[in-house]
Amino acid sequence: MAAPETEEVMTEEGRALLTDREKEIISGEADVSDNYRYKVESTVRNRVRKHLGEDVEFLREHFPEVYEMAVGEVCDDAE
């Protein structure tokens, strides 16, 4: 007998690339050690390096509307 599926609660809250806490730390607003700030910066750097491209490619293939939104946001900010 198959296990019953559980409904996941989806919210609009969350992060795109950075959590609020990561933003505080990277911006210098949070009182953390230099080592901890470096660790957070490294985590974010690795997230972008390892996963952002995969996620964008996934959106391009499976959810083109959101892919276009993402590209528009990034490209508009780059100009």
All heavy atoms as a GROMACS GRO file, in nm:
protein
  637
    1MET      N    1   0.083  -0.118   0.000
    1MET     CA    2   0.000   0.000   0.000
    1MET      C    3   0.088   0.125   0.000
    1MET      O    4   0.182   0.136   0.077
    1MET     CB    5  -0.086  -0.002   0.126
    1MET     CG    6  -0.223   0.054   0.104
    1MET     SD    7  -0.321   0.027   0.253
    1MET     CE    8  -0.406   0.177   0.248
    2ALA      N    9   0.058   0.219  -0.086
    2ALA     CA   10   0.138   0.340  -0.097
    2ALA      C   11   0.113   0.432   0.023
    2ALA      O   12   0.002   0.438   0.075
    2ALA     CB   13   0.106   0.414  -0.226
    3ALA      N   14   0.216   0.500   0.063
    3ALA     CA   15   0.202   0.596   0.173
    3ALA      C   16   0.122   0.715   0.126
    3ALA      O   17   0.136   0.759   0.012
    3ALA     CB   18   0.341   0.640   0.220
    4PRO      N   19   0.036   0.769   0.210
    4PRO     CA   20  -0.042   0.887   0.168
    4PRO      C   21   0.052   1.005   0.145
    4PRO      O   22   0.150   1.024   0.215
    4PRO     CB   23  -0.136   0.912   0.286
    4PRO     CG   24  -0.077   0.840   0.401
    4PRO     CD   25   0.007   0.728   0.346
    5GLU      N   26   0.018   1.082   0.042
    5GLU     CA   27   0.099   1.200   0.013
    5GLU      C   28   0.066   1.309   0.115
    5GLU      O   29  -0.047   1.325   0.156
    5GLU     CB   30   0.069   1.250  -0.127
    5GLU     CG   31   0.116   1.155  -0.234
    5GLU     CD   32   0.092   1.211  -0.373
    5GLU    OE1   33   0.097   1.334  -0.388
    5GLU    OE2   34   0.070   1.131  -0.463
    6THR      N   35   0.168   1.383   0.154
    6THR     CA   36   0.145   1.495   0.243
    6THR      C   37   0.155   1.622   0.162
    6THR      O   38   0.238   1.634   0.072
    6THR     CB   39   0.249   1.499   0.357
    6THR    OG1   40   0.379   1.506   0.300
    6THR    CG2   41   0.238   1.375   0.444
    7GLU      N   42   0.066   1.714   0.190
    7GLU     CA   43   0.065   1.841   0.120
    7GLU      C   44   0.172   1.933   0.177
    7GLU      O   45   0.177   1.957   0.296
    7GLU     CB   46  -0.072   1.906   0.134
    7GLU     CG   47  -0.083   2.036   0.058
    7GLU     CD   48  -0.221   2.097   0.070
    7GLU    OE1   49  -0.319   2.021   0.082
    7GLU    OE2   50  -0.229   2.220   0.067
    8GLU      N   51   0.259   1.981   0.089
    8GLU     CA   52   0.360   2.077   0.132
    8GLU      C   53   0.299   2.216   0.128
    8GLU      O   54   0.228   2.249   0.034
    8GLU     CB   55   0.483   2.072   0.041
    8GLU     CG   56   0.566   1.948   0.059
    8GLU     CD   57   0.696   1.956  -0.019
    8GLU    OE1   58   0.753   2.066  -0.026
    8GLU    OE2   59   0.736   1.854  -0.072
    9VAL      N   60   0.326   2.293   0.229
    9VAL     CA   61   0.276   2.428   0.233
    9VAL      C   62   0.374   2.518   0.160
    9VAL      O   63   0.491   2.526   0.195
    9VAL     CB   64   0.259   2.476   0.379
    9VAL    CG1   65   0.213   2.622   0.382
    9VAL    CG2   66   0.162   2.386   0.452
   10MET      N   67   0.327   2.582   0.055
   10MET     CA   68   0.411   2.672  -0.023
   10MET      C   69   0.373   2.814   0.013
   10MET      O   70   0.255   2.848   0.021
   10MET     CB   71   0.390   2.649  -0.172
   10MET     CG   72   0.422   2.508  -0.218
   10MET     SD   73   0.595   2.464  -0.201
   10MET     CE   74   0.666   2.567  -0.326
   11THR      N   75   0.471   2.897   0.034
   11THR     CA   76   0.445   3.037   0.063
   11THR      C   77   0.524   3.123  -0.034
   11THR      O   78   0.616   3.076  -0.100
   11THR     CB   79   0.488   3.074   0.206
   11THR    OG1   80   0.630   3.064   0.216
   11THR    CG2   81   0.423   2.984   0.309
   12GLU      N   82   0.488   3.248  -0.039
   12GLU     CA   83   0.562   3.342  -0.123
   12GLU      C   84   0.690   3.387  -0.054
   12GLU      O   85   0.776   3.447  -0.116
   12GLU     CB   86   0.474   3.463  -0.156
   12GLU     CG   87   0.358   3.428  -0.246
   12GLU     CD   88   0.276   3.550  -0.283
   12GLU    OE1   89   0.330   3.661  -0.285
   12GLU    OE2   90   0.157   3.533  -0.309
   13GLU      N   91   0.700   3.361   0.074
   13GLU     CA   92   0.818   3.399   0.148
   13GLU      C   93   0.934   3.308   0.114
   13GLU      O   94   0.915   3.196   0.069
   13GLU     CB   95   0.790   3.393   0.299
   13GLU     CG   96   0.678   3.482   0.344
   13GLU     CD   97   0.703   3.629   0.318
   13GLU    OE1   98   0.815   3.677   0.341
   13GLU    OE2   99   0.610   3.696   0.273
   14GLY      N  100   1.052   3.353   0.138
   14GLY     CA  101   1.169   3.272   0.111
   14GLY      C  102   1.278   3.358   0.050
   14GLY      O  103   1.277   3.479   0.061
   15ARG      N  104   1.366   3.293  -0.016
   15ARG     CA  105   1.478   3.367  -0.073
   15ARG      C  106   1.490   3.339  -0.221
   15ARG      O  107   1.445   3.237  -0.269
   15ARG     CB  108   1.607   3.329  -0.003
   15ARG     CG  109   1.647   3.185  -0.026
   15ARG     CD  110   1.783   3.158   0.036
   15ARG     NE  111   1.811   3.017   0.036
   15ARG     CZ  112   1.864   2.951  -0.066
   15ARG    NH1  113   1.893   3.014  -0.175
   15ARG    NH2  114   1.885   2.822  -0.058
   16ALA      N  115   1.552   3.429  -0.290
   16ALA     CA  116   1.590   3.405  -0.428
   16ALA      C  117   1.735   3.357  -0.425
   16ALA      O  118   1.763   3.243  -0.455
   16ALA     CB  119   1.575   3.530  -0.512
   17LEU      N  120   1.824   3.442  -0.384
   17LEU     CA  121   1.964   3.404  -0.369
   17LEU      C  122   2.012   3.416  -0.226
   17LEU      O  123   2.093   3.337  -0.181
   17LEU     CB  124   2.053   3.493  -0.457
   17LEU     CG  125   2.046   3.471  -0.606
   17LEU    CD1  126   2.132   3.575  -0.678
   17LEU    CD2  127   2.092   3.331  -0.642
   18LEU      N  128   1.966   3.517  -0.156
   18LEU     CA  129   2.017   3.548  -0.023
   18LEU      C  130   1.906   3.548   0.081
   18LEU      O  131   1.797   3.598   0.055
   18LEU     CB  132   2.082   3.686  -0.023
   18LEU     CG  133   2.195   3.709  -0.121
   18LEU    CD1  134   2.228   3.857  -0.128
   18LEU    CD2  135   2.316   3.629  -0.079
   19THR      N  136   1.937   3.498   0.199
   19THR     CA  137   1.845   3.513   0.311
   19THR      C  138   1.861   3.654   0.367
   19THR      O  139   1.961   3.723   0.340
   19THR     CB  140   1.874   3.412   0.423
   19THR    OG1  141   2.004   3.440   0.478
   19THR    CG2  142   1.870   3.269   0.371
   20ASP      N  143   1.764   3.697   0.446
   20ASP     CA  144   1.777   3.828   0.510
   20ASP      C  145   1.902   3.832   0.597
   20ASP      O  146   1.974   3.933   0.600
   20ASP     CB  147   1.654   3.859   0.595
   20ASP     CG  148   1.531   3.889   0.510
   20ASP    OD1  149   1.546   3.919   0.390
   20ASP    OD2  150   1.419   3.882   0.565
   21ARG      N  151   1.930   3.724   0.667
   21ARG     CA  152   2.048   3.719   0.755
   21ARG      C  153   2.177   3.729   0.673
   21ARG      O  154   2.269   3.800   0.712
   21ARG     CB  155   2.046   3.589   0.837
   21ARG     CG  156   2.160   3.578   0.935
   21ARG     CD  157   2.150   3.683   1.044
   21ARG     NE  158   2.255   3.662   1.142
   21ARG     CZ  159   2.305   3.757   1.217
   21ARG    NH1  160   2.257   3.879   1.210
   21ARG    NH2  161   2.401   3.731   1.303
   22GLU      N  162   2.184   3.660   0.562
   22GLU     CA  163   2.303   3.669   0.476
   22GLU      C  164   2.323   3.812   0.428
   22GLU      O  165   2.436   3.862   0.425
   22GLU     CB  166   2.292   3.574   0.358
   22GLU     CG  167   2.305   3.429   0.396
   22GLU     CD  168   2.264   3.333   0.287
   22GLU    OE1  169   2.188   3.370   0.195
   22GLU    OE2  170   2.308   3.216   0.294
   23LYS      N  171   2.216   3.880   0.394
   23LYS     CA  172   2.225   4.020   0.352
   23LYS      C  173   2.281   4.107   0.464
   23LYS      O  174   2.366   4.193   0.440
   23LYS     CB  175   2.088   4.072   0.309
   23LYS     CG  176   2.040   4.013   0.179
   23LYS     CD  177   1.900   4.065   0.148
   23LYS     CE  178   1.844   4.005   0.022
   23LYS     NZ  179   1.708   4.052  -0.009
   24GLU      N  180   2.232   4.085   0.587
   24GLU     CA  181   2.282   4.162   0.701
   24GLU      C  182   2.430   4.140   0.722
   24GLU      O  183   2.505   4.233   0.748
   24GLU     CB  184   2.207   4.122   0.828
   24GLU     CG  185   2.062   4.164   0.833
   24GLU     CD  186   1.990   4.106   0.954
   24GLU    OE1  187   2.050   4.029   1.031
   24GLU    OE2  188   1.871   4.139   0.971
   25ILE      N  189   2.472   4.016   0.711
   25ILE     CA  190   2.612   3.982   0.736
   25ILE      C  191   2.702   4.038   0.627
   25ILE      O  192   2.803   4.103   0.655
   25ILE     CB  193   2.629   3.828   0.749
   25ILE    CG1  194   2.558   3.780   0.878
   25ILE    CG2  195   2.775   3.787   0.747
   25ILE    CD1  196   2.539   3.630   0.886
   26ILE      N  197   2.665   4.017   0.503
   26ILE     CA  198   2.749   4.063   0.392
   26ILE      C  199   2.755   4.215   0.386
   26ILE      O  200   2.860   4.272   0.355
   26ILE     CB  201   2.698   4.002   0.259
   26ILE    CG1  202   2.724   3.851   0.259
   26ILE    CG2  203   2.765   4.068   0.139
   26ILE    CD1  204   2.659   3.775   0.145
   27SER      N  205   2.646   4.282   0.419
   27SER     CA  206   2.644   4.429   0.415
   27SER      C  207   2.719   4.492   0.532
   27SER      O  208   2.745   4.612   0.531
   27SER     CB  209   2.500   4.480   0.416
   27SER     OG  210   2.440   4.458   0.541
   28GLY      N  211   2.752   4.412   0.632
   28GLY     CA  212   2.821   4.465   0.749
   28GLY      C  213   2.727   4.512   0.859
   28GLY      O  214   2.772   4.564   0.961
   29GLU      N  215   2.596   4.496   0.839
   29GLU     CA  216   2.500   4.537   0.941
   29GLU      C  217   2.500   4.446   1.062
   29GLU      O  218   2.465   4.489   1.172
   29GLU     CB  219   2.359   4.541   0.881
   29GLU     CG  220   2.340   4.646   0.774
   29GLU     CD  221   2.204   4.638   0.708
   29GLU    OE1  222   2.112   4.577   0.767
   29GLU    OE2  223   2.190   4.691   0.598
   30ALA      N  224   2.538   4.320   1.044
   30ALA     CA  225   2.539   4.223   1.154
   30ALA      C  226   2.675   4.224   1.222
   30ALA      O  227   2.778   4.236   1.156
   30ALA     CB  228   2.507   4.083   1.102
   31ASP      N  229   2.675   4.211   1.351
   31ASP     CA  230   2.799   4.208   1.428
   31ASP      C  231   2.847   4.064   1.438
   31ASP      O  232   2.809   3.990   1.530
   31ASP     CB  233   2.775   4.268   1.567
   31ASP     CG  234   2.904   4.280   1.647
   31ASP    OD1  235   3.012   4.283   1.585
   31ASP    OD2  236   2.895   4.284   1.771
   32VAL      N  237   2.926   4.024   1.339
   32VAL     CA  238   2.980   3.888   1.336
   32VAL      C  239   3.130   3.897   1.313
   32VAL      O  240   3.182   3.999   1.268
   32VAL     CB  241   2.914   3.801   1.225
   32VAL    CG1  242   2.765   3.783   1.251
   32VAL    CG2  243   2.938   3.860   1.088
   33SER      N  244   3.199   3.789   1.342
   33SER     CA  245   3.343   3.788   1.321
   33SER      C  246   3.375   3.790   1.172
   33SER      O  247   3.292   3.753   1.087
   33SER     CB  248   3.404   3.662   1.384
   33SER     OG  249   3.366   3.547   1.310
   34ASP      N  250   3.496   3.833   1.140
   34ASP     CA  251   3.540   3.832   1.001
   34ASP      C  252   3.536   3.691   0.944
   34ASP      O  253   3.501   3.673   0.827
   34ASP     CB  254   3.682   3.889   0.989
   34ASP     CG  255   3.686   4.039   1.013
   34ASP    OD1  256   3.580   4.105   1.006
   34ASP    OD2  257   3.797   4.090   1.039
   35ASN      N  258   3.573   3.594   1.026
   35ASN     CA  259   3.573   3.454   0.979
   35ASN      C  260   3.432   3.409   0.943
   35ASN      O  261   3.413   3.339   0.843
   35ASN     CB  262   3.632   3.360   1.084
   35ASN     CG  263   3.782   3.371   1.094
   35ASN    OD1  264   3.848   3.419   1.001
   35ASN    ND2  265   3.837   3.328   1.205
   36TYR      N  266   3.334   3.447   1.024
   36TYR     CA  267   3.197   3.406   0.996
   36TYR      C  268   3.145   3.475   0.871
   36TYR      O  269   3.078   3.414   0.787
   36TYR     CB  270   3.106   3.433   1.115
   36TYR     CG  271   2.969   3.372   1.096
   36TYR    CD1  272   2.952   3.234   1.106
   36TYR    CD2  273   2.859   3.450   1.066
   36TYR    CE1  274   2.828   3.175   1.087
   36TYR    CE2  275   2.734   3.393   1.047
   36TYR     CZ  276   2.720   3.255   1.058
   36TYR     OH  277   2.598   3.198   1.038
   37ARG      N  278   3.177   3.605   0.857
   37ARG     CA  279   3.136   3.677   0.736
   37ARG      C  280   3.197   3.612   0.612
   37ARG      O  281   3.130   3.592   0.511
   37ARG     CB  282   3.176   3.825   0.742
   37ARG     CG  283   3.115   3.905   0.625
   37ARG     CD  284   3.151   4.053   0.626
   37ARG     NE  285   3.291   4.070   0.590
   37ARG     CZ  286   3.389   4.099   0.674
   37ARG    NH1  287   3.366   4.116   0.802
   37ARG    NH2  288   3.512   4.113   0.632
   38TYR      N  289   3.324   3.574   0.620
   38TYR     CA  290   3.388   3.507   0.508
   38TYR      C  291   3.318   3.375   0.476
   38TYR      O  292   3.297   3.341   0.359
   38TYR     CB  293   3.537   3.481   0.538
   38TYR     CG  294   3.603   3.406   0.426
   38TYR    CD1  295   3.644   3.473   0.310
   38TYR    CD2  296   3.624   3.269   0.433
   38TYR    CE1  297   3.702   3.404   0.206
   38TYR    CE2  298   3.683   3.198   0.329
   38TYR     CZ  299   3.722   3.268   0.216
   38TYR     OH  300   3.779   3.199   0.112
   39LYS      N  301   3.279   3.300   0.579
   39LYS     CA  302   3.210   3.173   0.558
   39LYS      C  303   3.077   3.196   0.486
   39LYS      O  304   3.042   3.122   0.393
   39LYS     CB  305   3.186   3.105   0.692
   39LYS     CG  306   3.112   2.973   0.681
   39LYS     CD  307   3.089   2.911   0.817
   39LYS     CE  308   3.006   2.784   0.803
   39LYS     NZ  309   2.979   2.720   0.930
   40VAL      N  310   3.002   3.298   0.527
   40VAL     CA  311   2.874   3.329   0.463
   40VAL      C  312   2.897   3.371   0.319
   40VAL      O  313   2.827   3.327   0.227
   40VAL     CB  314   2.798   3.437   0.542
   40VAL    CG1  315   2.677   3.489   0.464
   40VAL    CG2  316   2.756   3.383   0.678
   41GLU      N  317   2.998   3.456   0.295
   41GLU     CA  318   3.029   3.498   0.158
   41GLU      C  319   3.066   3.378   0.072
   41GLU      O  320   3.024   3.368  -0.044
   41GLU     CB  321   3.143   3.599   0.158
   41GLU     CG  322   3.104   3.733   0.215
   41GLU     CD  323   3.223   3.826   0.236
   41GLU    OE1  324   3.339   3.780   0.229
   41GLU    OE2  325   3.200   3.945   0.260
   42SER      N  326   3.142   3.285   0.127
   42SER     CA  327   3.181   3.165   0.055
   42SER      C  328   3.060   3.078   0.022
   42SER      O  329   3.048   3.025  -0.089
   42SER     CB  330   3.282   3.086   0.138
   42SER     OG  331   3.320   2.969   0.070
   43THR      N  332   2.969   3.066   0.117
   43THR     CA  333   2.847   2.988   0.095
   43THR      C  334   2.765   3.047  -0.020
   43THR      O  335   2.719   2.975  -0.109
   43THR     CB  336   2.762   2.984   0.223
   43THR    OG1  337   2.837   2.918   0.326
   43THR    CG2  338   2.631   2.912   0.202
   44VAL      N  339   2.749   3.177  -0.021
   44VAL     CA  340   2.672   3.244  -0.126
   44VAL      C  341   2.744   3.229  -0.259
   44VAL      O  342   2.682   3.199  -0.362
   44VAL     CB  343   2.647   3.392  -0.090
   44VAL    CG1  344   2.588   3.468  -0.208
   44VAL    CG2  345   2.557   3.403   0.032
   45ARG      N  346   2.873   3.250  -0.258
   45ARG     CA  347   2.953   3.236  -0.381
   45ARG      C  348   2.936   3.096  -0.440
   45ARG      O  349   2.913   3.080  -0.560
   45ARG     CB  350   3.100   3.263  -0.351
   45ARG     CG  351   3.190   3.265  -0.473
   45ARG     CD  352   3.337   3.293  -0.435
   45ARG     NE  353   3.353   3.420  -0.366
   45ARG     CZ  354   3.387   3.433  -0.237
   45ARG    NH1  355   3.406   3.327  -0.161
   45ARG    NH2  356   3.400   3.553  -0.183
   46ASN      N  357   2.945   2.994  -0.355
   46ASN     CA  358   2.930   2.856  -0.402
   46ASN      C  359   2.788   2.828  -0.450
   46ASN      O  360   2.769   2.754  -0.547
   46ASN     CB  361   2.969   2.757  -0.292
   46ASN     CG  362   3.118   2.753  -0.272
   46ASN    OD1  363   3.196   2.777  -0.363
   46ASN    ND2  364   3.159   2.722  -0.150
   47ARG      N  365   2.690   2.886  -0.385
   47ARG     CA  366   2.551   2.868  -0.427
   47ARG      C  367   2.532   2.920  -0.570
   47ARG      O  368   2.471   2.855  -0.654
   47ARG     CB  369   2.458   2.942  -0.332
   47ARG     CG  370   2.311   2.918  -0.356
   47ARG     CD  371   2.223   2.998  -0.260
   47ARG     NE  372   2.253   2.969  -0.121
   47ARG     CZ  373   2.252   3.060  -0.023
   47ARG    NH1  374   2.221   3.186  -0.049
   47ARG    NH2  375   2.279   3.028   0.101
   48VAL      N  376   2.588   3.036  -0.596
   48VAL     CA  377   2.576   3.093  -0.730
   48VAL      C  378   2.656   3.010  -0.830
   48VAL      O  379   2.606   2.973  -0.936
   48VAL     CB  380   2.624   3.240  -0.731
   48VAL    CG1  381   2.637   3.293  -0.873
   48VAL    CG2  382   2.528   3.327  -0.649
   49ARG      N  383   2.779   2.978  -0.795
   49ARG     CA  384   2.866   2.905  -0.886
   49ARG      C  385   2.811   2.766  -0.919
   49ARG      O  386   2.815   2.723  -1.034
   49ARG     CB  387   3.005   2.891  -0.823
   49ARG     CG  388   3.108   2.826  -0.914
   49ARG     CD  389   3.244   2.812  -0.848
   49ARG     NE  390   3.297   2.941  -0.811
   49ARG     CZ  391   3.355   2.968  -0.692
   49ARG    NH1  392   3.367   2.874  -0.601
   49ARG    NH2  393   3.402   3.088  -0.666
   50LYS      N  394   2.760   2.697  -0.821
   50LYS     CA  395   2.721   2.556  -0.840
   50LYS      C  396   2.576   2.537  -0.881
   50LYS      O  397   2.543   2.437  -0.944
   50LYS     CB  398   2.747   2.478  -0.712
   50LYS     CG  399   2.894   2.468  -0.677
   50LYS     CD  400   2.914   2.395  -0.546
   50LYS     CE  401   3.061   2.388  -0.510
   50LYS     NZ  402   3.082   2.323  -0.381
   51HIS      N  403   2.486   2.628  -0.841
   51HIS     CA  404   2.344   2.598  -0.858
   51HIS      C  405   2.266   2.697  -0.944
   51HIS      O  406   2.164   2.660  -1.001
   51HIS     CB  407   2.275   2.586  -0.722
   51HIS     CG  408   2.336   2.481  -0.636
   51HIS    ND1  409   2.327   2.347  -0.665
   51HIS    CD2  410   2.410   2.491  -0.524
   51HIS    CE1  411   2.392   2.278  -0.572
   51HIS    NE2  412   2.443   2.363  -0.486
   52LEU      N  413   2.309   2.820  -0.952
   52LEU     CA  414   2.231   2.920  -1.023
   52LEU      C  415   2.214   2.883  -1.170
   52LEU      O  416   2.102   2.886  -1.224
   52LEU     CB  417   2.294   3.059  -1.011
   52LEU     CG  418   2.218   3.172  -1.080
   52LEU    CD1  419   2.078   3.187  -1.021
   52LEU    CD2  420   2.295   3.302  -1.071
   53GLY      N  421   2.322   2.844  -1.236
   53GLY     CA  422   2.313   2.807  -1.376
   53GLY      C  423   2.219   2.690  -1.400
   53GLY      O  424   2.141   2.689  -1.496
   54GLU      N  425   2.226   2.590  -1.313
   54GLU     CA  426   2.138   2.474  -1.324
   54GLU      C  427   1.991   2.515  -1.309
   54GLU      O  428   1.905   2.468  -1.384
   54GLU     CB  429   2.171   2.370  -1.218
   54GLU     CG  430   2.306   2.306  -1.233
   54GLU     CD  431   2.342   2.220  -1.112
   54GLU    OE1  432   2.254   2.200  -1.023
   54GLU    OE2  433   2.456   2.174  -1.105
   55ASP      N  434   1.965   2.600  -1.212
   55ASP     CA  435   1.828   2.644  -1.188
   55ASP      C  436   1.775   2.725  -1.306
   55ASP      O  437   1.660   2.708  -1.349
   55ASP     CB  438   1.818   2.726  -1.060
   55ASP     CG  439   1.831   2.641  -0.935
   55ASP    OD1  440   1.835   2.517  -0.945
   55ASP    OD2  441   1.839   2.702  -0.825
   56VAL      N  442   1.858   2.813  -1.361
   56VAL     CA  443   1.816   2.894  -1.475
   56VAL      C  444   1.788   2.804  -1.596
   56VAL      O  445   1.688   2.821  -1.665
   56VAL     CB  446   1.922   3.002  -1.508
   56VAL    CG1  447   1.893   3.069  -1.640
   56VAL    CG2  448   1.927   3.105  -1.396
   57GLU      N  449   1.874   2.708  -1.620
   57GLU     CA  450   1.853   2.615  -1.731
   57GLU      C  451   1.724   2.535  -1.711
   57GLU      O  452   1.647   2.514  -1.805
   57GLU     CB  453   1.972   2.520  -1.745
   57GLU     CG  454   1.959   2.423  -1.860
   57GLU     CD  455   1.946   2.489  -1.997
   57GLU    OE1  456   1.996   2.601  -2.015
   57GLU    OE2  457   1.884   2.426  -2.085
   58PHE      N  458   1.699   2.492  -1.589
   58PHE     CA  459   1.576   2.419  -1.558
   58PHE      C  460   1.454   2.506  -1.590
   58PHE      O  461   1.358   2.461  -1.653
   58PHE     CB  462   1.574   2.377  -1.411
   58PHE     CG  463   1.447   2.306  -1.373
   58PHE    CD1  464   1.436   2.168  -1.388
   58PHE    CD2  465   1.339   2.376  -1.322
   58PHE    CE1  466   1.318   2.103  -1.355
   58PHE    CE2  467   1.221   2.312  -1.288
   58PHE     CZ  468   1.210   2.174  -1.305
   59LEU      N  469   1.458   2.633  -1.546
   59LEU     CA  470   1.347   2.723  -1.573
   59LEU      C  471   1.330   2.745  -1.724
   59LEU      O  472   1.217   2.748  -1.774
   59LEU     CB  473   1.368   2.857  -1.503
   59LEU     CG  474   1.356   2.855  -1.351
   59LEU    CD1  475   1.396   2.990  -1.295
   59LEU    CD2  476   1.216   2.816  -1.307
   60ARG      N  477   1.440   2.759  -1.796
   60ARG     CA  478   1.432   2.779  -1.940
   60ARG      C  479   1.356   2.664  -2.006
   60ARG      O  480   1.270   2.684  -2.091
   60ARG     CB  481   1.571   2.792  -2.002
   60ARG     CG  482   1.567   2.830  -2.150
   60ARG     CD  483   1.704   2.830  -2.214
   60ARG     NE  484   1.760   2.698  -2.223
   60ARG     CZ  485   1.722   2.602  -2.309
   60ARG    NH1  486   1.625   2.625  -2.394
   60ARG    NH2  487   1.780   2.484  -2.310
   61GLU      N  488   1.386   2.544  -1.962
   61GLU     CA  489   1.325   2.426  -2.023
   61GLU      C  490   1.183   2.399  -1.975
   61GLU      O  491   1.096   2.361  -2.052
   61GLU     CB  492   1.412   2.304  -1.994
   61GLU     CG  493   1.366   2.178  -2.061
   61GLU     CD  494   1.461   2.062  -2.042
   61GLU    OE1  495   1.581   2.084  -2.015
   61GLU    OE2  496   1.414   1.948  -2.051
   62HIS      N  497   1.159   2.419  -1.845
   62HIS     CA  498   1.033   2.373  -1.787
   62HIS      C  499   0.936   2.484  -1.746
   62HIS      O  500   0.819   2.455  -1.720
   62HIS     CB  501   1.061   2.285  -1.665
   62HIS     CG  502   1.138   2.162  -1.699
   62HIS    ND1  503   1.081   2.053  -1.761
   62HIS    CD2  504   1.269   2.132  -1.681
   62HIS    CE1  505   1.173   1.960  -1.779
   62HIS    NE2  506   1.288   2.006  -1.732
   63PHE      N  507   0.984   2.606  -1.734
   63PHE     CA  508   0.898   2.716  -1.687
   63PHE      C  509   0.944   2.844  -1.755
   63PHE      O  510   0.996   2.936  -1.691
   63PHE     CB  511   0.909   2.725  -1.535
   63PHE     CG  512   0.795   2.793  -1.465
   63PHE    CD1  513   0.796   2.803  -1.327
   63PHE    CD2  514   0.685   2.847  -1.532
   63PHE    CE1  515   0.694   2.864  -1.257
   63PHE    CE2  516   0.582   2.909  -1.464
   63PHE     CZ  517   0.587   2.918  -1.326
   64PRO      N  518   0.929   2.853  -1.888
   64PRO     CA  519   0.985   2.964  -1.965
   64PRO      C  520   0.939   3.102  -1.919
   64PRO      O  521   1.015   3.198  -1.929
   64PRO     CB  522   0.941   2.936  -2.108
   64PRO     CG  523   0.872   2.806  -2.110
   64PRO     CD  524   0.861   2.755  -1.971
   65GLU      N  525   0.817   3.112  -1.869
   65GLU     CA  526   0.767   3.242  -1.824
   65GLU      C  527   0.856   3.296  -1.711
   65GLU      O  528   0.894   3.413  -1.709
   65GLU     CB  529   0.623   3.228  -1.776
   65GLU     CG  530   0.566   3.353  -1.716
   65GLU     CD  531   0.429   3.332  -1.654
   65GLU    OE1  532   0.368   3.224  -1.675
   65GLU    OE2  533   0.383   3.423  -1.586
   66VAL      N  534   0.889   3.212  -1.615
   66VAL     CA  535   0.972   3.255  -1.502
   66VAL      C  536   1.117   3.272  -1.547
   66VAL      O  537   1.188   3.361  -1.499
   66VAL     CB  538   0.958   3.156  -1.384
   66VAL    CG1  539   1.054   3.193  -1.272
   66VAL    CG2  540   0.815   3.157  -1.334
   67TYR      N  541   1.161   3.189  -1.640
   67TYR     CA  542   1.296   3.207  -1.698
   67TYR      C  543   1.309   3.348  -1.755
   67TYR      O  544   1.407   3.418  -1.727
   67TYR     CB  545   1.321   3.102  -1.808
   67TYR     CG  546   1.440   3.132  -1.892
   67TYR    CD1  547   1.569   3.102  -1.846
   67TYR    CD2  548   1.428   3.189  -2.017
   67TYR    CE1  549   1.680   3.130  -1.923
   67TYR    CE2  550   1.538   3.217  -2.096
   67TYR     CZ  551   1.664   3.187  -2.048
   67TYR     OH  552   1.776   3.216  -2.125
   68GLU      N  553   1.211   3.391  -1.832
   68GLU     CA  554   1.215   3.526  -1.892
   68GLU      C  555   1.215   3.633  -1.783
   68GLU      O  556   1.284   3.734  -1.796
   68GLU     CB  557   1.097   3.546  -1.988
   68GLU     CG  558   1.105   3.461  -2.113
   68GLU     CD  559   1.225   3.493  -2.200
   68GLU    OE1  560   1.272   3.609  -2.202
   68GLU    OE2  561   1.274   3.399  -2.268
   69MET      N  562   1.139   3.611  -1.677
   69MET     CA  563   1.138   3.707  -1.566
   69MET      C  564   1.277   3.717  -1.504
   69MET      O  565   1.327   3.826  -1.477
   69MET     CB  566   1.037   3.664  -1.459
   69MET     CG  567   0.893   3.677  -1.501
   69MET     SD  568   0.777   3.600  -1.383
   69MET     CE  569   0.819   3.683  -1.231
   70ALA      N  570   1.340   3.602  -1.480
   70ALA     CA  571   1.472   3.600  -1.417
   70ALA      C  572   1.575   3.667  -1.506
   70ALA      O  573   1.656   3.750  -1.459
   70ALA     CB  574   1.514   3.456  -1.387
   71VAL      N  575   1.574   3.634  -1.633
   71VAL     CA  576   1.669   3.695  -1.727
   71VAL      C  577   1.646   3.845  -1.733
   71VAL      O  578   1.742   3.924  -1.731
   71VAL     CB  579   1.656   3.631  -1.867
   71VAL    CG1  580   1.732   3.710  -1.971
   71VAL    CG2  581   1.705   3.487  -1.864
   72GLY      N  582   1.521   3.886  -1.737
   72GLY     CA  583   1.490   4.029  -1.740
   72GLY      C  584   1.542   4.102  -1.617
   72GLY      O  585   1.600   4.210  -1.628
   73GLU      N  586   1.524   4.044  -1.500
   73GLU     CA  587   1.574   4.105  -1.376
   73GLU      C  588   1.725   4.118  -1.377
   73GLU      O  589   1.781   4.222  -1.346
   73GLU     CB  590   1.530   4.025  -1.254
   73GLU     CG  591   1.386   4.040  -1.217
   73GLU     CD  592   1.352   4.180  -1.171
   73GLU    OE1  593   1.432   4.243  -1.098
   73GLU    OE2  594   1.245   4.229  -1.210
   74VAL      N  595   1.793   4.013  -1.414
   74VAL     CA  596   1.940   4.013  -1.413
   74VAL      C  597   1.994   4.105  -1.520
   74VAL      O  598   2.084   4.186  -1.494
   74VAL     CB  599   1.995   3.870  -1.431
   74VAL    CG1  600   2.145   3.871  -1.451
   74VAL    CG2  601   1.958   3.784  -1.310
   75CYS      N  602   1.940   4.097  -1.639
   75CYS     CA  603   1.991   4.179  -1.751
   75CYS      C  604   1.960   4.326  -1.732
   75CYS      O  605   2.042   4.411  -1.763
   75CYS     CB  606   1.936   4.128  -1.883
   75CYS     SG  607   2.001   3.965  -1.927
   76ASP      N  608   1.840   4.358  -1.680
   76ASP     CA  609   1.807   4.498  -1.656
   76ASP      C  610   1.899   4.559  -1.552
   76ASP      O  611   1.943   4.673  -1.567
   76ASP     CB  612   1.662   4.512  -1.608
   76ASP     CG  613   1.561   4.492  -1.720
   76ASP    OD1  614   1.602   4.489  -1.838
   76ASP    OD2  615   1.442   4.479  -1.690
   77ASP      N  616   1.932   4.483  -1.449
   77ASP     CA  617   2.022   4.534  -1.345
   77ASP      C  618   2.165   4.546  -1.396
   77ASP      O  619   2.240   4.630  -1.349
   77ASP     CB  620   2.018   4.442  -1.222
   77ASP     CG  621   1.889   4.460  -1.143
   77ASP    OD1  622   1.815   4.556  -1.170
   77ASP    OD2  623   1.863   4.378  -1.055
   78ALA      N  624   2.205   4.461  -1.490
   78ALA     CA  625   2.342   4.463  -1.541
   78ALA      C  626   2.366   4.584  -1.631
   78ALA      O  627   2.479   4.628  -1.647
   78ALA     CB  628   2.372   4.333  -1.617
   79GLU      N  629   2.262   4.636  -1.692
   79GLU     CA  630   2.277   4.749  -1.783
   79GLU      C  631   2.280   4.874  -1.708
   79GLU      O  632   2.317   4.956  -1.669
   79GLU     CB  633   2.161   4.753  -1.883
   79GLU     CG  634   2.160   4.633  -1.973
   79GLU     CD  635   2.035   4.626  -2.061
   79GLU    OE1  636   1.947   4.714  -2.048
   79GLU    OE2  637   2.025   4.534  -2.141
   0.00000   0.00000   0.00000
